[in-house]
Amino acid sequence: RLSRSSFANISLMAGLSQTVVNTIESWQGKLYIGTDSGLQVIDEEQLVPAADSLIDIIGDTRTRCIRHDSRNNLWVCTYGKGLFCQSPDGTVTRFADDNGFISNRVRSVLELSDGRIVAGADKGIAFIKDGKVQLTLGSRDGLGNVSVLSMLEHSDGTLLVGTDGA
């Protein structure tokens, strides 16, 4: 685990821009750093900026949550361009409102115990299995406040959803 001061030192050594950091995930020997001004990636061993196609795709879009799943896919939530899934071979899939996804403003992602991925966005939640959206839940489905901030799966399989006010 990185302390605040050690991360600050790594950021300076790696030449990363100074910005608000929302999330950090270690994946395939790199640290993926989601910030208010996009995605930054550094090589964990050499502590230098690392190349990744997601950096150009995401641009300066706010990156809210980054997680890898049990199949070694990297999931990246952006607040403006949707949800991205990068497979271990580098293939990137985008889930966005222009291709039928619930929203382009995605704040959190979680792998459930059954292997499904659930994404929390500003219009509700979406369940993804095998790269396809299976179900979305929003205001028309009874979700009182659709602006999802966080999620947690309880040991009994219940999904707890934290929203902006409900």
N, C-alpha and C positions, 0 to 999 in steps of 0.2 A: 504494500500500500504506500502511496505517495503522500507525504505530508504537504501542507500548503507551501511551506518554504522550499521543500525539495522540488515541488512542481514549478515554483517560480524560477528556481535555478535552472531546471531543465528547459523551461520556456526560453530563458535568456540565452542559454548555450545553443539551443536548436534554432535560434533566430525567429521564433514565432512572434506573430503580432500580438500586441497587448490588447485584450478584449475580455469580455465577460465569458467565463467558461460554464456551460450548462451540464456537460456530461463527458465522461472519459471511458473508453473501452479498449482493452488490450485484445488484439486479434492478429494472428499470423505474424507475430514479431513486430507489430507496429502499435503505437498508441494513437487511437482515433479520438480527436478532441473536438467536441461540438461546441461552437461558440455563437454569440449573437451576430457574428459577422461571417459565418460559414463553418466549413470543416477544415481542420488542420490535422496533419498526420506526421508523426515522427517515428523514426527507426528506434526501437527500444534499446538496441545494443549500442549503436553509434551515437545516439542522441542528436541526429541531424534530420532536417525535413525529409520526408519520404514521398515519393510519387504515388498517386492513386487516382484512377479515373473519376472517382466520386468527387474529388476536389473541384474539378472543372464543371461537372454536372451540377453540383449544388451551388457553386459560386459563392456569393456573399449572403445567401439565405440563412436565416437563423436556424441552427441545428439544436434540437431540444433533448433528444434521447438517442443513445446508441447502445445496442445490445447484440450479442451473438447467440445463436440458438444451438440446440443439441446436434443439428446437422451441419454445424460450422458455417452457417450463413450469417452475414452481418446485416443487421436491420438499422436503418438510419431515419429518424423522424425529423422532418423539417417543418418549419412554420411558414409555409408559402409555396413549396414545390411538392408536397406530399410525402409519401413513405417510400424508401428505397430498400431493396434487398440485393446485397452483393453475395454471390455464391463463391465458394472457395476458388473456382477457376477464373473469377473476375467478371463473370456475367452479371449485369445490373438490370434489375426489374424495377420499374416505377409504378407505384399505385397512386393515382391522382384523380381529381374530380373530372378531368377530361377523358379518362378511360373508365369511368363508372365507380371510382372509389368514393368513400363518404365525404372526404374533404382534402384540401391541400394543406391544411393546418393541423399537423399531427404532433402531439406532445409526448406520447409515451407508447412503448411497445413492450409486450411481455409474451414469453412462451408459456403456454399452459401445460399441465402435466400430461395431457393427451397428445401433445405435439402441435396443437394448433397455435397460431400466432394471433394475438389480439392487439389491436391498435386503438389508442384513445385519441380522439380529435376534437375539434371545436364544434362538431355536429353530432357527436355520439361515438360509438365504438363499432369496429369491424373485426370479424373473425375470418382468418385466412388459413386455408389448409391446402397443401401441395401447390402453392403458388396462385391459388384462386380464392377470391372473396366468396365465402359461404353465406354469411349473414351480416347484416348491419342492424344496429339498434340506435334509434334516435328519439326525437320528441313524439313522433306518431306512434311509437311503440311503448310509450309511457315513461321514458327517461325524463325525469323532472327538469334537470338542468343538463343540457347536452354538451357543455364545455368540460370535457374530461381532462383532468390534470394528472391523475395517477391511478394505478390499478395494482391489485394484489390478489393472488389466488390463495384461498384458505385451504387448509389440509383436507377438508371434505369436498373440495372442488368448486366451492362457491367463489364467484368472482366479485371482489369488493372493488367498487369504482368510486374514486374521489372526484367530485366535480367542483366547479367554481360556484359554490353556494348551496349545494344540496347533497 
